[in-house]
């Protein structure tokens, strides 16, 4: 049992290191530059400068719901009670963050091209699915944890729901990134006024 726990912890550590390396362009050779870089004392923009706090808030449910999948899977095999608590708290944070991002700090968009409007609708659909699935998973996890005493069937259903929420939050994040970085929604420049690509 201890060996299995150790293997699981090593696997999770390797997974996170791999994700971090991939996200920061790992594996690419760095080019040597001789440019002089000017360093400024303060480059942090105050929150009032942002048109919406959506990008700040939305990263919490993405991270928390994805980690909840890992902790829930771990709770099926090792540290059952402890990881069950961790999953419960991750789900509370993930659901609250998804709800806040969808309802309280959602960016207001106007004058989008038909293509960009469709991308926005896909983003919103997957965001609302995330809220619903995470909410149902939270309710069932609380029921399983407190009432059913981590019944195997209940825990498997929660696991499947968590995989569903991981898929929907990832897909919503993909469409959100497309809106921001490809269609340039939210940037105050010429392309934003034209609605991005204008397909």
Secondary structure by P-SEA (a helix, b strand, c coil): caaaaaaaaaaaaaaaaaaaaaaacccbbbbbbcbbbbbbccccccccccccaaaaaaaaaaaaaaaaaaaaaaaaccaaaaaaaaaaaaaaaaaaaaaaaacccccccccccaaaaaaaaaaaaaaaaaaaaaaaaaaaaaaaaccccccaaaaaaaaaaaaaaaaaaaaaaaaaaaacccccccccccccccccccc
